[in-house]
Amino acid sequence: MENEEIVLNFMQFTGVDDLGVAHNFCETNGWNLQASIESYFANPNLFSAGVSAANEAPFEEEPVREAIPAQFATLAGNNMNMGRMAVAQPAAEPFRNYGAEWTRNGKNQDSRGLAQLFSPPSYVFQGSLAEACEAGMMQSKWILINIQATDEFASHVLNRDCWKDNTPLSGIIKEHFIFCQRDKESQFGRVYSQRYHNYGPYPIVAIIDPITRAHLQKVPLSHQPTSQEIMPCLLTFMELHKKPGIEEQIDDDHSEDFDEETKKALAMSLEMNNTSEIKPTAIEKEPVTTQPEPVVEPQIQKTYNFGPPSPEPPKDKTSTTLRIKLPNGNSVQRRFLKEDQIKEIYSVLEHDHEMDFGDLTKFVLKITFPKKTLGADLLGNSLASEQIMNCRLILDSL
């Protein structure tokens, strides 16, 4: 992948509008796209002050203070006091494990069976958010996030009633999702909240795309969540979204392969044409005089002649940079307003480069990731509404 493409993909994933800042992140991380994205989310202001990557000291993660010893005053125990709140649990524990708490050092016995009742499920992913996304890409699974809070009883209800092993809901999760459950005070929980600006109410159940790291859906929960209210949300999501996977890049020289259904339809069509051919017979028939059919003028396909484009806007929060690959192999890089309509791109290509580029019967714009064709039906839509920002387009010939 060329360095320019790495920078553009970085800008698309992170939403960075400053080309110089994106270049600095990619160059500092050795042009590794994954490392550059993680470096940005770890410290998005690393290059915002205009300091060059060569003079900037390496980013060091702020040390986490030593964990406060756990106190057990809510939800369980011999002297249960519902009016008091439990203090934050150690960040190393993904979620409160009653089995470990109530049998620790042999001083307490789990006489109420809370260890099994409220324990986390066995399929919790034991890794960071970045590692979960890597596993999701390898296994073509979505990321299901559950951020818990020990002082919210709904968090414990989720473990007790929803996430248990050997249930229909757990089967769906294990087959289609990487399940990440963490406490809000853990390192994982803090990274998630800072990255997606989700600070409650807790507990949080959400779905993330492992490839783009986009926050796709937040699952609504009641005060007493049940598997019956979570399962329809997950099933509906899977119906609307295919399994995550990197789309194949557009091949300028070859058209897409026909799928099996299309091949069958073509074969049936050819067979019908072969059987419908008129075979000559030995009996000659008298010629039949017929009226000549009216000459039908060929229908001229509609072409699009776009007016002159607006001047190129300055680089600010209202503009975005697009890179367009032309059929002749050259590339065009230009800024547009985020509220510009898609036809503004065709107008620039038609007036600043070649008139035929604005003819939608000859050329059409395509996005490689996610794969989309910007045809006549989308001309009036804005770039922001179609998520065409800081990305690469291809003007393909028809």
C-alpha positions as CSV (number, residue, x, y, z in Angstrom):
1,M,0.0,0.0,0.0
2,E,1.4,3.4,-1.0
3,N,2.1,6.0,1.7
4,E,-0.5,8.3,0.3
5,E,-3.2,5.6,0.5
6,I,-2.1,4.8,4.1
7,V,-2.6,8.5,5.0
8,L,-6.0,8.7,3.4
9,N,-7.2,5.4,5.1
10,F,-5.9,6.8,8.4
11,M,-7.9,10.0,7.9
12,Q,-11.0,8.0,7.0
13,F,-10.9,5.8,10.1
14,T,-10.0,8.5,12.6
15,G,-11.9,11.5,11.2
16,V,-8.7,13.6,11.1
17,D,-9.1,16.5,8.6
18,D,-5.5,17.8,8.8
19,L,-3.4,16.1,6.2
20,G,-0.2,17.1,7.9
21,V,-1.2,15.6,11.2
22,A,-2.2,12.4,9.5
23,H,1.1,12.2,7.7
24,N,3.0,12.7,11.0
25,F,1.2,9.9,12.7
26,C,1.8,7.5,9.8
27,E,5.4,8.4,9.4
28,T,6.1,8.2,13.1
29,N,4.7,4.6,13.2
30,G,6.7,3.4,10.2
31,W,3.7,3.7,7.8
32,N,1.9,0.9,9.7
33,L,-1.8,1.8,9.5
34,Q,-2.9,-0.2,12.5
35,A,-0.2,1.2,14.7
36,S,-0.9,4.7,13.5
37,I,-4.6,4.5,14.3
38,E,-3.9,3.1,17.8
39,S,-1.3,5.9,18.4
40,Y,-3.9,8.5,17.4
41,F,-6.5,7.2,19.8
42,A,-3.9,6.9,22.6
43,N,-3.0,10.6,22.2
44,P,-5.0,12.5,19.4
45,N,-3.3,15.8,20.3
46,L,0.2,14.5,19.7
47,F,0.8,16.6,16.6
48,S,-2.0,19.2,16.9
49,A,0.3,21.9,18.2
50,G,2.4,21.7,15.1
51,V,5.4,19.9,16.7
52,S,7.3,17.7,14.4
53,A,7.4,14.0,15.1
54,A,11.2,14.1,15.1
55,N,11.4,16.6,18.0
56,E,8.4,15.2,20.0
57,A,9.2,12.9,22.9
58,P,7.7,9.4,22.6
59,F,4.2,9.2,24.1
60,E,4.2,7.5,27.5
61,E,1.0,6.3,28.9
62,E,0.1,7.9,32.2
63,P,0.8,5.4,35.0
64,V,-2.3,4.0,36.7
65,R,-2.4,4.5,40.4
66,E,-2.2,1.5,42.7
67,A,-5.5,-0.2,43.2
68,I,-7.5,0.5,46.3
69,P,-8.2,-2.7,48.3
70,A,-11.7,-4.0,47.6
71,Q,-14.5,-3.6,50.2
72,F,-17.6,-5.7,50.1
73,A,-20.6,-3.8,51.3
74,T,-23.3,-4.3,48.6
75,L,-25.4,-7.0,47.0
76,A,-23.8,-9.8,49.0
77,G,-22.3,-10.7,52.3
78,N,-23.3,-11.5,55.9
79,N,-24.0,-7.9,56.9
80,M,-25.6,-6.6,53.7
81,N,-26.1,-2.8,53.6
82,M,-27.9,-1.6,50.5
83,G,-27.4,2.0,51.4
84,R,-23.6,1.9,51.0
85,M,-21.7,1.8,47.7
86,A,-18.8,-0.5,47.0
87,V,-15.5,1.2,46.1
88,A,-13.9,0.7,42.7
89,Q,-12.6,-2.8,42.0
90,P,-9.0,-3.4,40.9
91,A,-8.5,-2.7,37.2
92,A,-6.9,-6.1,36.6
93,E,-10.3,-7.8,37.2
94,P,-12.5,-7.8,34.1
95,F,-15.6,-7.9,36.4
96,R,-16.4,-8.6,40.0
97,N,-16.0,-12.3,40.6
98,Y,-18.1,-13.3,43.6
99,G,-16.5,-16.7,43.7
100,A,-13.0,-15.2,44.3
101,E,-14.4,-12.5,46.7
102,W,-16.4,-14.7,49.1
103,T,-13.9,-17.5,49.5
104,R,-10.8,-15.4,49.6
105,N,-8.2,-16.6,52.1
106,G,-10.7,-19.1,53.4
107,K,-12.3,-16.6,55.7
108,N,-15.7,-16.4,54.0
109,Q,-17.8,-19.2,52.7
110,D,-20.1,-18.8,49.7
111,S,-23.2,-20.1,51.6
112,R,-25.6,-18.3,49.2
113,G,-24.1,-19.7,46.0
114,L,-23.3,-16.2,44.7
115,A,-20.1,-17.3,43.0
116,Q,-22.0,-19.3,40.4
117,L,-25.1,-17.0,40.3
118,F,-23.3,-13.8,39.5
119,S,-20.1,-15.0,37.9
120,P,-19.1,-13.7,34.4
121,P,-19.6,-16.1,31.5
122,S,-16.8,-18.4,30.4
123,Y,-16.6,-16.9,26.9
124,V,-15.4,-13.4,28.0
125,F,-12.5,-12.3,25.7
126,Q,-9.4,-11.9,27.8
127,G,-7.6,-9.1,25.9
128,S,-7.5,-5.4,25.0
129,L,-9.9,-3.7,22.7
130,A,-7.3,-3.7,19.9
131,E,-6.7,-7.4,20.4
132,A,-10.5,-8.1,20.3
133,C,-10.8,-6.2,17.0
134,E,-7.9,-8.3,15.6
135,A,-9.7,-11.5,16.7
136,G,-13.0,-10.2,15.2
137,M,-11.3,-9.6,11.8
138,M,-9.7,-13.0,11.8
139,Q,-12.9,-14.8,12.7
140,S,-15.4,-12.5,10.9
141,K,-17.2,-11.6,14.1
142,W,-18.6,-8.3,15.5
143,I,-17.4,-7.0,18.8
144,L,-20.0,-7.1,21.6
145,I,-19.1,-4.7,24.4
146,N,-20.5,-4.9,28.0
147,I,-19.2,-2.2,30.3
148,Q,-20.4,-3.0,33.9
149,A,-20.6,-1.0,37.1
150,T,-20.5,-2.9,40.4
151,D,-22.8,-0.4,42.1
152,E,-25.6,-0.9,39.5
153,F,-27.7,-4.0,40.2
154,A,-28.6,-4.2,36.5
155,S,-25.0,-5.2,35.8
156,H,-25.3,-8.2,38.1
157,V,-28.7,-9.1,36.5
158,L,-27.0,-9.3,33.1
159,N,-24.6,-12.0,34.5
160,R,-27.3,-13.7,36.4
161,D,-30.0,-13.8,33.7
162,C,-28.5,-13.0,30.2
163,W,-24.9,-14.0,29.7
164,K,-25.0,-17.5,31.3
165,D,-23.4,-20.3,29.4
166,N,-25.5,-23.0,27.5
167,T,-28.4,-20.6,26.7
168,P,-29.8,-19.6,23.3
169,L,-28.5,-16.1,23.7
170,S,-25.0,-17.2,24.7
171,G,-24.9,-19.5,21.6
172,I,-25.7,-16.5,19.3
173,I,-23.0,-14.4,21.0
174,K,-20.3,-17.1,20.8
175,E,-21.1,-17.8,17.1
176,H,-21.3,-14.2,15.8
177,F,-19.5,-11.9,18.4
178,I,-16.3,-11.4,20.3
179,F,-17.7,-10.7,23.8
180,C,-15.8,-8.2,25.9
181,Q,-17.1,-7.6,29.4
182,R,-15.2,-5.2,31.7
183,D,-15.8,-2.9,34.7
184,K,-16.0,0.8,34.0
185,E,-13.0,1.4,36.2
186,S,-10.8,-1.0,34.4
187,Q,-8.3,0.1,31.8
188,F,-10.4,-1.4,29.0
189,G,-13.5,0.4,30.3
190,R,-11.7,3.8,30.5
191,V,-10.3,3.4,26.9
192,Y,-13.8,2.5,25.6
193,S,-15.4,5.5,27.3
194,Q,-12.8,8.0,26.1
195,R,-12.8,6.7,22.5
196,Y,-16.6,6.5,22.1
197,H,-17.7,9.1,24.6
198,N,-19.9,6.6,26.4
199,Y,-20.0,7.5,30.1
200,G,-23.2,5.8,31.1
201,P,-25.7,5.1,32.2
202,Y,-24.3,1.8,33.1
203,P,-24.3,-1.0,32.2
204,I,-23.5,-0.5,28.6
205,V,-24.1,-3.0,25.8
206,A,-22.9,-2.0,22.4
207,I,-21.7,-3.4,19.0
208,I,-18.4,-2.3,17.3
209,D,-17.1,-3.0,13.8
210,P,-13.7,-4.8,14.2
211,I,-12.3,-3.3,11.0
212,T,-13.3,0.4,11.1
213,R,-13.7,0.4,14.9
214,A,-16.9,2.3,14.3
215,H,-19.6,2.3,17.1
216,L,-22.5,0.7,15.2
217,Q,-25.3,0.2,17.7
218,K,-26.0,0.6,21.4
219,V,-28.4,-2.0,22.8
220,P,-31.1,-0.5,25.0
221,L,-31.5,-2.0,28.4
222,S,-34.2,-1.8,31.1
223,H,-33.6,-1.7,34.8
224,Q,-34.0,-5.4,34.9
225,P,-32.5,-6.6,31.6
226,T,-33.6,-9.9,30.2
227,S,-32.3,-12.1,27.4
228,Q,-35.8,-11.7,25.7
229,E,-35.1,-8.0,25.1
230,I,-31.4,-8.4,24.1
231,M,-31.8,-11.3,21.6
232,P,-34.2,-9.4,19.2
233,C,-31.7,-6.5,19.0
234,L,-28.8,-8.8,18.1
235,L,-30.9,-10.8,15.6
236,T,-32.1,-7.6,13.9
237,F,-28.6,-6.3,13.7
238,M,-27.3,-9.5,12.1
239,E,-30.1,-9.4,9.5
240,L,-29.2,-5.8,8.5
241,H,-25.4,-6.4,8.6
242,K,-23.3,-9.0,6.8
243,K,-20.4,-10.5,8.6
244,P,-17.5,-8.1,8.9
245,G,-14.8,-8.5,6.3
246,I,-12.5,-6.4,4.1
247,E,-14.2,-5.6,0.8
248,E,-12.3,-6.5,-2.3
249,Q,-10.9,-3.5,-4.1
250,I,-12.4,-2.4,-7.4
251,D,-10.6,-3.8,-10.4
252,D,-10.5,-1.1,-13.1
253,D,-9.8,-3.6,-15.9
254,H,-12.2,-6.4,-15.1
255,S,-15.9,-6.5,-14.3
256,E,-17.2,-8.4,-11.3
257,D,-17.7,-12.1,-11.6
258,F,-21.3,-13.4,-12.0
259,D,-22.7,-15.1,-9.0
260,E,-24.3,-18.6,-9.3
261,E,-27.9,-17.3,-9.6
262,T,-26.9,-15.0,-12.5
263,K,-25.1,-17.8,-14.3
264,K,-28.2,-20.1,-14.0
265,A,-30.4,-17.3,-15.3
266,L,-28.1,-16.8,-18.3
267,A,-28.0,-20.5,-19.1
268,M,-31.8,-20.7,-19.0
269,S,-32.0,-17.7,-21.3
270,L,-29.7,-19.2,-23.8
271,E,-31.5,-22.5,-23.7
272,M,-34.9,-20.8,-24.3
273,N,-33.4,-18.9,-27.3
274,N,-32.0,-22.1,-28.8
275,T,-35.3,-23.9,-28.6
276,S,-37.3,-21.0,-30.0
277,E,-35.4,-20.9,-33.3
278,I,-37.7,-21.5,-36.3
279,K,-36.6,-24.6,-38.2
280,P,-37.3,-24.7,-42.1
281,T,-40.0,-27.0,-43.3
282,A,-40.4,-28.8,-46.6
283,I,-43.8,-27.3,-47.3
284,E,-43.6,-23.9,-48.9
285,K,-46.2,-21.4,-47.7
286,E,-47.7,-18.6,-49.7
287,P,-46.0,-15.3,-48.9
288,V,-48.0,-13.2,-46.6
289,T,-48.0,-9.5,-47.2
290,T,-47.5,-7.6,-44.0
291,Q,-47.4,-3.9,-43.3
292,P,-43.9,-2.6,-42.8
293,E,-43.1,-2.0,-39.2
294,P,-42.6,1.6,-38.2
295,V,-39.0,2.7,-37.9
296,V,-38.2,3.3,-34.2
297,E,-35.6,5.9,-33.6
298,P,-32.9,4.7,-31.2
299,Q,-33.5,6.2,-27.7
300,I,-30.7,8.5,-26.8
301,Q,-29.5,8.0,-23.3
302,K,-29.6,11.0,-21.0
303,T,-26.3,12.7,-20.4
304,Y,-25.5,15.0,-17.6
305,N,-24.0,18.4,-18.3
306,F,-23.1,20.0,-14.9
307,G,-22.7,23.7,-14.4
308,P,-19.4,25.2,-13.4
309,P,-18.2,24.1,-9.9
310,S,-17.9,26.4,-6.9
311,P,-14.4,27.6,-5.9
312,E,-12.3,25.2,-3.8
313,P,-13.1,25.9,-0.1
314,P,-10.4,26.6,2.5
315,K,-9.3,23.8,4.9
316,D,-11.5,23.9,8.0
317,K,-14.1,21.9,9.9
318,T,-16.7,22.4,7.1
319,S,-14.5,21.0,4.3
320,T,-13.1,17.5,3.5
321,T,-10.4,16.3,1.2
322,L,-11.1,13.8,-1.6
323,R,-8.7,12.0,-3.9
324,I,-10.1,10.8,-7.2
325,K,-8.3,8.3,-9.5
326,L,-9.1,9.1,-13.2
327,P,-9.4,6.5,-16.0
328,N,-6.1,7.6,-17.4
329,G,-4.3,6.7,-14.2
330,N,-3.8,10.2,-12.9
331,S,-5.1,11.3,-9.5
332,V,-6.9,14.5,-8.5
333,Q,-6.9,15.8,-4.9
334,R,-9.3,18.6,-4.0
335,R,-11.3,19.9,-1.1
336,F,-15.1,20.1,-1.0
337,L,-17.6,21.3,1.5
338,K,-19.1,18.5,3.5
339,E,-22.6,19.8,2.6
340,D,-21.8,19.9,-1.2
341,Q,-23.9,17.6,-3.3
342,I,-22.3,14.6,-5.1
343,K,-22.9,16.3,-8.4
344,E,-20.3,18.9,-7.4
345,I,-17.6,16.2,-7.8
346,Y,-18.8,15.5,-11.3
347,S,-18.9,19.2,-12.0
348,V,-15.2,19.6,-11.0
349,L,-14.2,16.6,-13.2
350,E,-16.2,17.9,-16.2
351,H,-15.1,21.5,-16.1
352,D,-11.5,21.2,-14.8
353,H,-10.4,18.0,-16.5
354,E,-12.5,16.4,-19.3
355,M,-16.1,17.1,-20.4
356,D,-16.9,13.4,-20.9
357,F,-16.2,12.8,-17.2
358,G,-19.5,14.4,-16.4
359,D,-21.4,12.0,-18.6
360,L,-22.9,9.3,-16.4
361,T,-23.6,7.1,-19.4
362,K,-19.8,6.8,-19.8
363,F,-18.3,7.2,-16.4
364,V,-19.3,6.8,-12.8
365,L,-17.7,7.4,-9.4
366,K,-17.1,4.5,-7.1
367,I,-15.9,4.2,-3.5
368,T,-13.6,1.2,-2.8
369,F,-14.3,0.9,1.0
370,P,-17.1,0.5,1.8
371,K,-17.9,-0.4,-1.8
372,K,-20.5,2.0,-3.2
373,T,-21.4,3.5,-6.7
374,L,-22.3,7.2,-6.8
375,G,-24.8,7.0,-9.7
376,A,-27.5,9.3,-10.9
377,D,-29.8,8.4,-7.9
378,L,-27.4,9.9,-5.5
379,L,-26.5,13.2,-7.3
380,G,-28.6,15.3,-4.9
381,N,-27.3,13.8,-1.7
382,S,-24.6,15.6,0.3
383,L,-21.1,14.2,0.9
384,A,-21.8,14.2,4.7
385,S,-25.0,12.1,4.4
386,E,-23.2,9.5,2.3
387,Q,-20.1,9.5,4.6
388,I,-17.9,10.6,1.7
389,M,-15.2,12.3,3.7
390,N,-11.4,12.0,3.6
391,C,-11.6,9.1,1.3
392,R,-10.4,7.8,-2.1
393,L,-12.8,7.6,-5.1
394,I,-12.4,6.0,-8.6
395,L,-13.9,7.4,-11.8
396,D,-14.6,4.1,-13.6
397,S,-15.7,3.8,-17.3
398,L,-18.9,2.0,-18.1
